[in-house]
Amino acid sequence: MRLSDVSFRYSRRSPWILRDVGLSLRPGSVVEVTGRNGAGKSTLLRLLAGVVPPSRGSVAERPPVVGYAPEVFPVDQPFTVSAYLAHMAGVRRVSPASGTALAERLNATHLLDRPLGDLSKGSAQKIGLIQSLLAPPGLLILDEPFAGLDEQTRDELPVIIGEIAARGGAVVVSDHQNQLRDFPGAGRWLVADGTVATWDGERSRRAVIEVTMDAAEADELEQKLRADGHTTRRIS
Amino acid sequence: MTFALTRFKLAAYARSHRLLQPLLVLFTMMLIFYSTVVPDGKQLASYADSAGLLIVVFAWAARGLLDTEPAAQRVVSTTAAGGPGREVRAGLLAALAVNAGLAAIAVALPLLHGFAVLPSSGDLARGVVLHLLGLSAGTALGALTSRPILSSPAASMLTLFGGYLGLLLLSLTPAAGFAVPIMPWMRAANAGTLDAVLLPVTAATLFWAAAGTLAYARLRRTRP
């Protein structure tokens, strides 16, 4: 995916928010977007997601399936979590079961029958995350996803990001808290003064392997792998 | 994807109870229109008045529906549906569906109570056409005053009711050709000459409704 000479402003009379931005996002890449408040990070994410078109320049080769989790998930909606996820699954033409599976993975099954309006900030963020993952995204955009998340989901999110990247999806994360600082191969984009400065990560190729073994030895292997800097996830 | 998103918007609208407001106004207007029984031969004139006056109700319902989703959800819906065009189309389809329901009530209610004698099938068809014209103009006006376009609720309501009154007044003047011809269709129906003007009235109304809808879609490009 490429952004070529992209400039953006909301109307002809409003100031430019981004000017002549050129970026490329390769399949499998993970990028952390930083910048002060109001620098234009969210606008950049919306341009990447295709929510707004550039005022000048072009965006090319955007993957067809885009997942987007907003900075603040909108809980002011008259649905239970499960009804909301079922609707979003319908819009994405995937089975409603994908929402349930993601809820299980992110320890959110107890939220499924709750009205969206009753969710805490962290729980709402989780639902925002789940809806963005309902269909395997070719481009996943997460706007401040770590804010308010519980520790378990905080640990799980980099694993999910790694899996999407391993499948060839690109992931762009706006992150004040710099939670992806240790993520192997993650690039950095700094949004400031209407431009975007980039630092490429190591871009190491990532792979997911599944190991079947004696349950009694699983803890030990998991600890070993983690000590070596690998990300692990126990399936059963 | 568009239809699934339309269903989502309709479900959110129904559950938010926002439909109650235009529905109550619709029934109040119906009560006023048909408080005295419409004599035989005046059914079409009655339908014409109903279609013209209900434009503001159609606009209110469309605005309410398009305002139901929070701004962040519209962005989520846009990415889920695969583009802003689909999100805009789904919203307009949902608004048209709601207004079609309201228009159906407005057409059917006087058949049950209001008309002394049931209208001819021709007049019934003309009544349906006029209500379709009314709902197309009302949906466009409602879309243009919805939150993504006018974020201030006060400005939005003022523009909606002011816009409707402006349309009514403009259609009274010689400049009626440059507006939705509400008064001309009411007058023609009352005079029994609707058939002579139905084609230009339909063309003009659909033109302005399409222009308003296109302007809405265009403005939404930078107002997700």
Contacts between the chains, C-beta under 8 A, distances in Angstrom:
chain1	res1	chain2	res2	distance
A	10	B	222	5.2
A	10	B	223	7.8
A	11	B	222	6.6
A	46	B	75	6.9
A	46	B	224	6.7
A	49	B	75	7.6
A	49	B	78	7.7
A	49	B	79	5.2
A	50	B	78	7.7
A	50	B	79	7.2
A	50	B	83	6.1
A	50	B	84	7.3
A	51	B	75	5.3
A	51	B	78	5.1
A	51	B	79	6.6
A	51	B	84	6.2
A	51	B	224	4.8
A	52	B	84	7.5
A	52	B	221	7.1
A	52	B	222	6.0
A	52	B	224	5.8
A	53	B	221	6.1
A	53	B	222	8.0
A	55	B	222	8.0
A	64	B	82	7.0
A	65	B	82	8.0
A	66	B	79	4.7
A	66	B	82	7.8
A	67	B	79	6.9
A	68	B	75	6.5
A	68	B	76	6.1
A	68	B	79	4.0
A	69	B	76	8.0
A	70	B	72	4.3
A	70	B	75	6.1
A	70	B	76	6.3
A	71	B	72	7.9
A	72	B	72	6.3
A	73	B	72	7.0
A	74	B	69	7.9
A	74	B	70	3.7
A	74	B	71	7.5
A	74	B	72	4.2
A	74	B	73	4.5
A	74	B	76	7.6
A	76	B	70	5.3
A	77	B	12	6.1
A	77	B	69	7.4
A	77	B	70	6.8
A	77	B	73	6.3
A	78	B	12	6.1
A	78	B	15	3.6
A	78	B	16	5.2
A	79	B	11	7.6
A	79	B	12	7.2
A	79	B	15	7.1
A	83	B	11	7.9
A	87	B	4	7.3
A	87	B	7	7.3
A	87	B	8	4.3
A	87	B	11	6.8
A	88	B	8	7.7
A	88	B	76	7.5
A	88	B	80	5.6
A	90	B	4	4.0
A	90	B	7	7.1
A	90	B	8	7.3
A	91	B	1	5.7
A	91	B	4	4.5
A	91	B	5	4.9
A	91	B	8	6.3
A	91	B	77	6.9
A	91	B	80	4.5
A	91	B	81	5.6
A	92	B	1	7.4
A	92	B	80	5.3
A	93	B	1	6.4
A	93	B	4	7.4
A	128	B	76	7.6
A	131	B	76	6.4
A	131	B	80	7.3
A	132	B	76	7.8
A	132	B	79	7.9
A	134	B	80	7.8
A	141	B	79	7.7
